[in-house]
Amino acid sequence: MQRAEQEALRADQRVVVSELAEALVARAPDGLEPQFRAAFDRAPDDRARKRVVVDQIAGLTDASARALHARLRPRSA
C-alpha cells in the first residue's frame, strides 16, 4: 500500500512541477523571484531563459511549489 501511495505522490509532484514550469515560462518574467527575474532578463536566448525558470523551481520546497502552482494555475470549480 505504501508503495502505491508514494508512486501517486510522485506522479502528483511531476504534474505540479510540469504545470508550474509551463505557467512560469508563459508569464515570465512576471512570476519570477527578483534574482531569477534579473537572470531571465540577462539570458541570451530561450534555452537560457528556460534554465532560469528551472533554477527557480529547483529552489522551491514542496510547499512553496504547491503554493506558487495554486497562485499561477488555480483549479477550476
N, C-alpha and C positions, 0 to 999 in steps of 0.2 A: 504494500500500500504506500509506504513512504517513497519508494522509488517512483511510482506513478505521480505522486504529489510533487516531487522535485522536478520531474520532467514537465509537468503542467506549469510550474512556476517558471522554469527556464523558457518555455515557449511563450509565456506571457511577457517575460522580460525582453525577449527578442522582438516582439511586436512593439513594445513601448520604445525601445531604442530605435527601431526602424522608423516608426512614425515620428518620433522626436527628431530624428535626422532629417526626414523629409520636410517637416514643418520649419525647422531652423533654416535649412537651405532655401526654402521658398520665401522666408521672411527676411533673411539676412540682408544687411547687418542688424536689423531690428531683432530683438530677442536674444542677442548675444551679450554675454557679460562684457564689461568695458575692456578688459585686457584682450579678450578674443575679438571684440569689435575692431580694435586698433590693428590687430594682426590680420583680420579679414580685409580691412581697408588697404593694408600694405601688400597683400598677397598678389603675386604677379599674374595668376591665371586661375581658371575654375578649379583645377585639381588642388592647388594650394588653398583656395578658399574652402573647399570641401574638407580638407585636412584640418583647418581651423575649427570647423563645426565638429568634427570627430574629436578633436582635442578637448573641446568644451564638454562634450558628452562624456568622455572618458574620465573627466574630473568630477563628475557628479556622483553623489551617493544614490542608492536605490530610491530613497525617499525624495531627494531633490529632483531626480529624473522623473519620478512619477508626478510630482507637483508641477514641474515645468510642462510635462506632457499634458496634464489636465488643463493648464492655462492655455496652451497653444492649440490643443485639439480636444475641446470639450465634447463629451459624449452627447449624442442626441437623445432626447427623452422619448 
